[in-house]
């Protein structure tokens, strides 16, 4: 992916994100909550009081649920295709390693045969000129040269395959964290929408669990940095460079 394509992709993602999330700061705000004390009124970050009783929040939640499931299906299809490609390359890699093993065996046998033939020729005819001996040595070294080119090609293929596999694992882990952190939020939203008395009838312990899982999608925003840090070498290098420049500027 070129730098220009990466920039355009980032702009498209940012635009779609803004288009889908702009109702959130409008609909969410301070919600008045009645407490067990008559003279004490509590507030929480939830649906704005002026939108209570309207269907705007319901429409917004339905939109988020549809986007979630559409994205989930698309990601499952894409990861299935990627897994097929990786499996295909793994089989190809296994065949290359097998062919490389056969090539090494054949080269060793060829070198042994060549050495025996050279020794026999030297014993029969010891008057060979240096030029003839040089030509024989060059012929004997040709299999080693081709073998080294084959090894370099195999190493390059292995590096490319390992990089693609590590990148796929990284994005699959990011997707899994996103699904696992966002799914409880959506399920609780659906249950609350279908049963308006679901939250008011909860006990204190149930309310604690409810408020924990209803906001657990923030885990996704926090986890991505750690996933990139552990699995992306370039990301780690850029982070070291960034903090190194910051610390160097502070010292100077």
N, C-alpha and C positions, 0 to 999 in steps of 0.2 A: 504494500500500500504506500503510495507516494504521500508527501507532506500535504499537497493540495487536496487530495482525496480525504486525508485524515481531517483537515480543517473543515471541509464541506460536511463531512459526516458528523463532526462535533456540533456544527451550527444547526444541522437538521435535527439532531437529537435534542439540543437545547430548545429549539423552536417548538417541537412536538411536546416536550415536557412542560413548557410554559402554557401551551394551549390546553393541555389536559389538567394542569394543577392550579390555574389562576382562580377557580372558585374557592379553593381551600382558605386563603387568607380573608376572603369575603364572608364565607359561611361560618368559619370557626372564630371564636372569641370568648368573652367572659359569659359563663352560664351561671345563673343564680341557683344555688342548691339550698334547700331547706334542711336545717339541722334539728337535732333532738331538743334544742333549747329554743324557746319561743322568741327570745330577743336577739338571737344570733343568726345571721344569714351568711352562708358561705358562697364562694364562687369557685368555679373551675374552668379550665380551658376546654371548651366543648362548643356546641352549637350556640350561635348568638341568640339572645332572647327574642330579637325582632323577627327571626326566621323560624321560631318555634311554632309548630302547627302547620307550617307550609311544606310543600313537597320538594323544595329545592335540594335539601340534603339527601332525600331519597333518590332524586335524579342523579345527583353527583355520585352517590355510592353505587348505583346501578352502572353508571359509566365506568367507574373504577373496576368493578367486578368484571365487566365485559372486556375491558382492556387487559386485565390480569389473565383471564382465561385464553384470550386470543394470543397474547404474548407467550403464554405457557405452551400452547399447542405449537406455535411457530418454532419455539426453542426446542421442543421435543423432536420435531421433524428435522431441524437443522443439525442437532447433535446426533441424531440417528445417521444422517448422511455423512457427517464428519467421522463418526465411528466406523462406518463402512470404508471410507477412504483410508483411515489409519490402519484398519485391519488388512486392507489390500496392500498397503505399503509394507506392513509387517511381514506378510507372506512373501512379497517381492524381496524384502531384505533377507529373509531366511533362505530363499533360493539363491540370492547373490552370495551369501556366506557359504552355502553348500558348493556353489560353483567355484568360489575362491579356494575352498579346501581342496577340491579336485584339481584345480590349477596348480596349487602349491605342491601337491603330490606328484603331478605330472612333471613339474619343473625339477623337483628333486630327482626323479627317475631319469630325466633328460640330462641333468648335470652329472649324475653317476655314470650314465652310459657314455657321455661325452668324455669324461675323465678316463674311463677304461679304454675308449677308442684312441684317445690322445696318447696314452701310455703305450698302447700296442703299436701305434704308428711310430712313436719315438724309438721303440726297441727295434723295429724293422728298418726304419730309415732315419738315421741320426744325422743326415746331412741337410735337413730342412733349413731354409734360410730364415732370418729373423722376421722378414715380411710375412712369410707363410705362417709362422707362429703367432704373429700379431693378429692376422685374420682369424685364426682359430680362437684366440682369446676373445675377440670381438663377438664372434658367433656364440661363444659360451656365455657372454654377458648379456646378450639380447633378451633371453627369457627373464633374467633378473630385472632388467629395465621395464619390460612389459608388466612383470609382476608388481613392481613398485607403483606403476601408474594405476594398476587395478586396485591396489591397496589404498592409494590416495582417493580414488573414486568411491571405494566402499566406506572410507572414513567420512567423506563429505556427505554421502547419503545417510549415514548413521547420525551425524550431527544434525542434519536437516530434519530427519525423522524424530529425533529426541526433542528438538525445539518445538516442532509441531505438536507432539504429544504433550509436552509440558504446558504449552499455551492452551491446548484443549482442556486439559485438567483444570487449569486456572479458571477459565471461563465457565466450565461446568460447576466448579465449586462456588463461584460468584452467583450463578443462577440458583443453585441449591439453597444458598443462604438467603437469597431474595425470596424464594418460594416459602421456605420454612418460617421466615420472619414476617412475611406479609399475609400468609394464609390465615393465621389465627385472627388477625385484625378484620379481614373480610368476613370470616365465618361469624364472628361476634356481631359485626354490623348487620349481617343478614338476619341473625336470630333476634337482635334488638328491633329491627324493622318489622319482622313478622310478629313479634310479641312485645308490645310497648310496656308491659308490666314486668319484663324480664329483669331489668336493672333495679327498679324500685323495691322489688320483693327480695333482694339479695341480703344476705347477712354481711357482717363486717368482713369476715374472711373471704367470702365470695367477691365482695367489692374490691378487696385488695388484689385478688387474682385477676379479676376482670380488668382493672386499671393497669395491671402489669402486662397482660396480653394484648390489650387494645392498642397500646403504644409500642409494642415490641418491633414494629417495622423499622424503628430507628436503629435497630441492631444492624440492619443492612447497610446503612450509611457509615457506620463505624467499622464494620468488618472488612469492607472492600480494601481499605488502606493496608490492613494486615495481610490480606490474601495476596495483593500485589507485591507487598514487601517480601513475603516468603517465597513466591513462585516466579517473580519477574526480576531477572538480574539487571536489566536496563533500568527498571524503576528504582532498585536499590542503589545503583550507581548514581542516578540523578539526585536521589535524596541525600546521599553522602556528599555529592558536589554542592548541593544547595546549602546544607547545614555547615559544610566546611567554609563556604564563602561567607556565611553569616557570622560564624565564629571568628574568622580571620578579620572581617571588617570591624567587629567589636574590639578585637585585641589591638588593632591599629588605630 
